[in-house]
Amino acid sequence: MSQSIYRDQFEDKLNFRPFISTLNVQVEDNDVEKVKKLLKSDMQEIKGEKTFGDVKFKKATLNDEVEGAVVFPGKTRHSIDVVEFIAPINLKETYHINDGDSVTITVPD
């Protein structure tokens, strides 16, 4: 999310400027179906240009505390069991989140 084309549109649509990197969250096996259902739902979209693809997103909360969004880039290297979360702050630094730590992402219906 370091490209201004994305950050500017997210700021307009989410009312915050996302930190330049996403928090990549490994989804537990029993929650993969929820991700698939979310991908089929009506989501907002950020338009990319040239080599940058579009990004679908939905507002979400991390650990019942941090307002942000789950993002699904059209051009991603992640499989269905990895969800990217954006927020206006460096989540790893602010909340001392390390690779492999357990977090909860809540997406409203």
N, C-alpha and C positions, 0 to 999 in steps of 0.2 A: 504493500500500500504506500510505497514511497513515491510513486508517480503523482505529480500534481493533478493530472487529469482525474484520477480517482479521489484523491484527498479533497479536492475542491468540491466535487459532486457529493461526497459523503458529508462534508460540512453543511452543504445546502439541505440535504435530505435528512440528516440525523441530528443536526444542530451541535455537532462537535467535530473537531478536526482529529482524525485518528492518528495515533502514534504510528510511526513509519513501518513497524513490523506487526505481524499477526501472532496471536498465540495459537499454536497448532495443538489441537486436543484429540487424543486417541479415543475413539468412541468404543465403549464396551460392546461386545457381541450382541447382547440383548437389546441394545439401543439403535442398532444399525437400521432396523425397519422404521424407526422414528425419523431418522435422517432421510431415508428414501421418501417417506410421506411428505416431509417438509420440502424436499426438492420438487415435488409435484404440486405443491401449494402455490397460491398467488403470492409472489414476492416482488418487491421493488427491484429496480435494476439500474446499475451505473453503466453508462455507455463508454466503451473504450474506443480508441481510434488507431488506425494503422495496425501495428503489430500487437497492440494491447487489446485483449478481448474484453467482452462485457463481464460484469460481476453482478450476480443476484445476491440479495441480502435481506435479512429480517432482523428487526430489533430483538435483543436478547439481554439476559442478565447473567453475570458470572458470580457464582457463590452467593446468590441473593444480595449482592452488594454493589457490583459494578455494572452500570448501564453501558451497553455497547451494542454489537450486532454480530450475528454469524454471517459469514460471507462465503459465497460459492463462485469462485472465478471460473469463467468458461474455459480458460486455458490453465489447467492445474496439473500438477504432478502428483497430487494426493489421491488416494483411493477413497472410496465411500466411507471408510471407517476413520477418516480424519476430518475434523471440522475446524475451520479457521474462525477465530474471534477477534474483533477489533474493538478498541476502546481509546479514549483520549489520552491515556497514560501508558507508561511502560509497565505492564502488568507483572512481569517477572521481577523487576526491580522493586516496585512499590509494595507488592504483596509477597515477595520472597518465594515466588513460584519457581520450582526447578523442573527440569525434564523428568517425566514419570510421575509427578505429583497428581493427585486426584483432585479434580475440580467438577463443579456442577454448572451446566449451562441450562437456563430456563428460557424457552421461547414461548411467548404468549400465543394463544390460539387466534 
